[in-house]
């Protein structure tokens, strides 16, 4: 049975039993506790937590999931995977244990001709929580499974919660016995290689406290509404129904291995090392395509870093199989064809997906070529010196200069039998960055515990947002928090968080920053500084009491800063138009990857198929401003998600949408799903001026623009500057580029001549410096500080000249120069001195710390710098000691 049929049978089984079929959520939901969606229940968390009322009593889904905790183990075993599918059925206060057991058992054991999976009931086992006698009895009663095939387990194995205080409950699992060839008899508690778990049923009935029952904590209450959360491992069921040993041999994964076999000429199942590489490629290719499909782009932090790591492991594994040509596009096509029946968006978005993969591969191949050479030299030097560990500074150099992730260095070093000084690497990274990022969401929601916000939501319901049509309202204070704790009142000067029954203030979201404004009541005035959706449906206003005393139930007049809101709305509308113009230039490959809409200024990130030329950006700006002349009406309306897609509305990757969505149309030019605020007609934008563009990651480009009067002021300043330059150069404005280019060329020529003159003057002192050499065990050492201001190039030339004047006798030349509180140095060693065991690159570490610096180079010439010119004398002394030590010991 093919995997797509397994999914279809699951969906149809539960559809026929009254479940609403819910599409898989994106792998990147707005959940600060998760990097990626890792379980089927994640998109339903608000319903389980009580943050929002469930729109249906029962649901079913096939959820795509990614778990990245065991990336290093992927490939080494056949059990670890990053991407998988979780089929689930969910009940929100509807059926409970008996219904969940009946639904699962019926699908698993029903014949295939009747739409089931056809598993032999005699080969099925069940586990239950050791204190859940009710579940054990229901299994016997409903399924007829004998008591000896129902095993109990403790809370560590068979109790579930979300890892935080809140809902939890006992679990029950279904296992399939693969037979004596796979292990010992005795059920799942004896051998989980023979007995494979295929389904987990969670009976959500408890409220847990600070300590989970999984760690011995108590259950502190009973949920008023009991829920069901189940998960069936699609890939595991596919293995069993297709009669294969593991997921890598199933119909959705084996084709990727087949493509890798075709490209490499090697065969899976012949060599263990090659098999590991084949499995890495197959697993990571699926994960990579699915992540890019949901809007993740390669980067150096968080989700982007995980994706980059996955893709780079594919590339490197393929190279180890002997393939040096680009491969990601080939694997992406195979994944698309295999997964498209369940995820048709992979076909419609493939051009964009393929572009992101190609760009990342091109960037990494150049990195791999350059960095591998440095790595190989470092390994050789480490082994020659008898070391077993690659230094932290070498790992840092590979990361900082050549873009090698530390994980790749660790992996490559392990293949060479070496470890890496990870702590040294981390210390250098900390020294370079010296910054710690705090989660943006937690910063902006202030100090309040989410349970406090949930309590307000439970007590008062969702906030009535009227800001699309009104910028003022009569509002009542429903809740007040001071330092995260509920309070009845707050005096002037106090910063508070407050919840209103209705609000015109827009809460930050969709790239649009929050409104600010005032709340005024009898004897009280409050300044609104920020607004956030602390939990779905609840607007929390971060504010400061300016005058009087604010209390719960106070009646207030709420007023948004209208001028600021209008400026933000202009920016947001401009973002939609720029998005449309970019797609006009590049097609669907140019997908939005982020935005920021603030007063008078917008920032738009998009996936770019290649380098973005200035001509394209000029065209984008022109197209947007041409369309502004139509003064088209901006309309917004709510419709179903399916209808919005039929109308061609653009949905942003990674955003979570419900069944009902808000669509914003700007004439016939732009149609997007959007919850933000906009101008009534596009003519209100006035003019849009692109002012900056840059690359912000692999395949992601950023443009920034000014809108309205901010754009006009910028254009006026630019015009004034051009006029001043034209007057200064005595040419018409249109001739400025040519005239300025000519001046720059002349300046560069003059600088080169001046540099040559400086070098000539410096080199004239070579003879005098050579005469200052002293003897160290038969080696002439010249170690001197030259006049300040000699740059690195001139210093290197001078060291080479001095070394040449010393002839064939063994010689070491070290020259230092200070400039603006910094020091540069160069060390040169001739052939005769190298024969005595001296090497320039190895001498540097002996004295560089004295000038607060570091450096390196080849045996004949090395250079570096430091931050302490006062240490030059001490550095010369250390250098002399090192030369003496090396020569005396030779």
Residue, then its C-alpha position, 0 to 999 in steps of 0.5 A: x500500500x502506497x503512503x498516499x493511500x495510507x493517508x487517504x484511508x486515514x482521512x476518509x475513515x475519520x471524515x466518515x465518523x464526523x471529523x472535520x478534515x484540517x489541512x496540515x499546518x505550515x512547519x513554521x507556526x507562530x509558537x515561541x516554544x518551537x523551532x518547527x512543528x514537531x507533532x500533529x497536535x501543535x496547530x490545535x494547541x490553542x484549543x487544548x490550552x483554552x486560548x481559543x474556542x475550537x471551531x469543531x468538536x472533532x478533527x483529523x489531519x495529516x501533519x508534516x513534522x520536523x524534529x531536529x534534535x538528532x540530526x547527527x544520528x541521521x544516516x548512522x541508523x535507520x531509526x532517526x529521521x528529521x521529516x515525518x508525517x503524523x496522522x491524528x484524530x482529535x476530540x475537543x470535549x466530544x468523545x473520550x477514551x472509548x471513542x478513541x480506542x474504537x476509532x483506532x482499532x477499527x481502522x488498523x484491523x479493518x480489511x483493506x477491501x473495506x478501507x482499513x489497513x488490514x493488520x492481523x489483530x493477533x499481532x497487535x499489542x497495547x500499552x497503557x499507563x500503570x494507573x489507568x485501569x479504565x483504559x485497560x478495561x476498555x481495550x479488552x471490552x471494545x477490541x477483545x484483545x486478551x489481557x496478556x497483550x495489554x502491558x502497563x508502563x510508568x509515567x515516563x513512558x505513558x504519560x503526556x503533557x506539554x512540558x508546562x503547567x496545564x493539560x496532561x493525561x495518560x497515554x495508550x499505544x498500539x504496537x505491531x509484532x514483526x515476528x521472532x526474526x526481529x527480536x525477543x518475545x514478551x511484548x513492547x516492554x521487552x523489545x521495541x525493535x520487534x514490537x513497533x509502535x504505530x499509534x499513540x492515544x493521549x487521554x487529556x484529562x488532568x491538570x498538572x502543576x510545575x512538576x510533570x507527573x513524568x518526573x513524579x509531580x502530582x496531578x493537581x486537578x481534573x480538566x473540565x473538558x476532556x480531550x483526545x489527541x492521537x498520532x499515527x506514524x505514517x512512515x512506520x505504518x508504510x514500512x509494515x504495509x510495504x513489507x520493508x525494513x525501514x523508512x529509507x526503503x519506503x515509496x517516498x524515500x527510496x527514490x531519492x536514494x535511487x537518484x543518488x545511486x544514479x548520480x554516483x554510480x555506487x549502490x545502496x546496501x554494499x558499503x556501510x559508510x556509503x549507506x550512511x551518506x545515502x540515508x543522509x541525502x534521502x532524509x535531508x532532501x525531504x526535509x529541505x524541500x518541505x522547509x523551503x516550501x513553507x518559507x524557510x530560507x538558509x541563514x545563520x540563525x534559528x530555522x535558517x541555520x537548521x535548513x542550511x545545515x541540512x542542505x550542506x550535509x546533503x552536498x558534502x555526503x554527495x561529494x563523498x560519494x564521488x559526485x562534485x557537480x550540483x545535485x540539490x536540484x536533482x534531489x528536489x525534483x525527486x522529492x517533489x514528484x514523490x510528495x506532490x500527491x499529498x502536498x500539491x503546493x510543491x508543484x506550484x511553488x517548485x520554481x521558487x523552491x528550486x531557486x533557493x536550493x540552487x543558490x544555497x548550493x552555489x554559495x556552499x560549493x565555493x565555501x567548501x572548496x576554499x575552506x577544505x584546503x584550509x581544513x586539510x592544512x590544519x589537520x596535517x599540521x595538527x597530526x604532524x605535531x602529534x595533536x589529537x585536537x583541532x584548535x578552537x581558533x582554527x575552527x573559528x577561522x573556518x567559520x568566520x572566514x570561510x563560512x564553515x558551520x562548526x557542525x561541519x568542522x566537527x564532522x570532518x574532524x571526526x572523519x580524520x580521527x580528531x576532536x575539536x576544541x569546541x569551548x575555545x571556538x565558543x569563547x571566540x564566537x562570544x568575544x566576536x559577538x558579545x551579544x545575546x538575543x532575547x526572544x522578541x515575542x517575550x520582550x514585547x509581551x512584557x512581564x505577564x505570565x501567559x496563564x494570566x492572559x489566558x485567565x483574562x481571556x477566559x473571563x472576558x472573551x476576545x478583544x473587539x478590534x474596531x481599528x479597521x474602521x474607527x480610530x477612536x472608541x469608548x472602552x472599558x478596562x477589563x484587566x490591569x497588570x503591573x510588573x506582570x501581576x494583576x492589579x486593581x489600580x495604578x498611579x501616575x508614572x506606572x508602566x502597565x499592561x491593560x486589556x480593553x473590552x474594545x480597542x481601535x489600536x492595531x496589535x503588531x502583526x504581519x510586519x506592521x508595527x503596533x499603534x500608539x496613542x492615548x486613553x483618557x478618562x475622568x481624571x486619568x490619562x494613559x499613553x499607549x506605547x505598544x500593543x501585542x496579541x499575548x494569546x490569540x484573540x487578546x490585545x494587550x496594551x503596554x502603556x504608561x499612566x501619565x496622570x491620575x490613577x487608572x483602575x479596573x472598570x475605568x471608562x476611557x476614550x481611546x484614541x489612536x495617533x491618527x497621523x502615525x497610523x496613516x503613515x504606517x498604512x501607507x507603508x503597508x500598502x506600498x509593501x503590497x505594491x512592491x511585492x506585486x512589482x517584484x513578482x512581475x519581474x521575477x515571477x513566483x520565485x520572488x516570494x515574500x520572506x519578511x517585511x516591516x511597516x513603520x511610519x513613512x518607511x517600509x522594508x520588504x524581503x523576498x527570495x531572489x532567484x539570482x543577484x538583483x540588478x539595479x536595473x530591476x529595482x529601477x523598474x520596480x520603483x517605476x512600475x509602482x509609481x506608474x500604478x499609483x497614478x490610477x488611484x485604484x481603490x483598496x478593498x478588503x473582505x473576508x472569505x473562505x481560504x479555498x475561495x481566496x486561493x481560487x481568486x489568486x490571493x497570495x498567502x505568505x509562507x509560514x503564516x497560519x490561516x483559518x477557514x475564514x481569511x481577510x483579502x486585500x485587493x488593490x485594484x487588479x494589481x495586487x491581491x493578498x491575504x492580510x490582516x493589516x491596515x491600508x489606505x482607502x485608495x493607492x493615490x494616498x501613497x503619493x510616491x514610493x522611493x526605493x532608498x536601499x537594497x541589500x542581500x540578507x541571506x542566501x537567496x534573500x534580498x531586501x529593499x527599503x523604501x520611503x513613502x509619501x512625504x518622507x519620500x518627497x523629503x528624501x527626493x528634495x534632499x537628493x535634488x539639492x545634493x545633486x545641484x550642489x555637486x553640479x555647481x561644484x564640478x561646473x557641469x550639468x547634472x547629467x554629466x556628474x557621473x562621468x566627471x566624478x568617475x574621472x576625479x576618482x580615477x585621478x585620485x586613485x592614480x595619485x594614491x598609487x604614486x604616493x604609495x610607491x613613493x612611501x615604499x621607496x622611502x621605507x626601503x631606503x632604510x633596509x641597509x641600516x636595519x640589516x646592520x642592526x642584526x644580532x647573532x643568536x647561536x649563528x642566526x642573525x636576528x633583526x627585530x626593530x620598530x620602524x617609524x610609525x604609519x608604515x602600512x602592512x604592504x610596505x612593512x612586508x616589502x621592507x622585511x623582504x628587502x632586509x632579509x635579502x640584504x643579509x645574504x645566505x647566512x641564516x636570518x630572521x627579520x621581524x619589523x613592527x610599526x605602530x599607527x593610531x593605537x595599533x601595531x602591525x608586524x611582519x616576520x621573514x625567515x630565509x632558507x638557511x634559517x628554515x634549515x635550522x628549524x625556524x618558521x615564520x608562522x610558528x614564531x608569531x604565537x611566541x610574541x604576538x600576545x605581548x602586543x595584544x594580537x595574533x597573526x600567522x602565515x607561511x614558513x618564509x613570511x608571516x604577519x599580523x597585528x595587535x592593539x598594544x604598541x607599548x608591548x613591542x619591546x617585550x615582543x622583541x624579547x619573546x621573539x629572541x627567546x623563541x629563536x634561541x630555544x628553537x636553534x639551541x634545541x635543533 
